[in-house]
Amino acid sequence: MSADTMNLEELERGAIERALRATHGVQKDASELLGITPRVLNYKIAEMKIDWKSFRGGGN
């Protein structure tokens, strides 16, 4: 693997975190931004161990 290889899981994590940041941790709204169901988003958050509550503060 070269240093500039894109890792799909890292890209997916980044997209989820950006959506959660933009929606202040509201998973329903973040799922709409990402074009996936809230159930799928919740599964991915759990699988990746993302602390979605940390995005609730409203600070960017």
C-alpha positions, -999 to 999 in steps of 0.1 A, spaced: 0 0 0 13 34 -9 10 64 14 -17 80 -8 -40 50 -8 -75 59 2 -89 36 29 -127 32 24 -134 29 62 -114 61 69 -134 80 42 -167 66 55 -158 76 91 -148 111 79 -181 115 61 -201 103 91 -182 126 115 -187 156 91 -224 149 89 -227 146 127 -208 178 131 -230 196 106 -262 184 124 -249 188 159 -251 151 166 -287 146 154 -284 112 138 -317 114 118 -305 146 101 -270 132 96 -285 101 79 -304 124 55 -273 143 46 -255 110 39 -284 95 20 -287 65 43 -314 54 67 -310 63 104 -308 25 112 -278 21 89 -261 52 103 -267 39 139 -251 6 129 -221 23 114 -216 46 144 -217 15 167 -194 -5 145 -168 23 142 -172 32 179 -179 69 170 -189 90 201 -218 107 184 -227 126 217 -195 145 214 -210 164 184 -239 176 204 -222 207 219 -228 227 187 -191 238 186 -173 231 154 
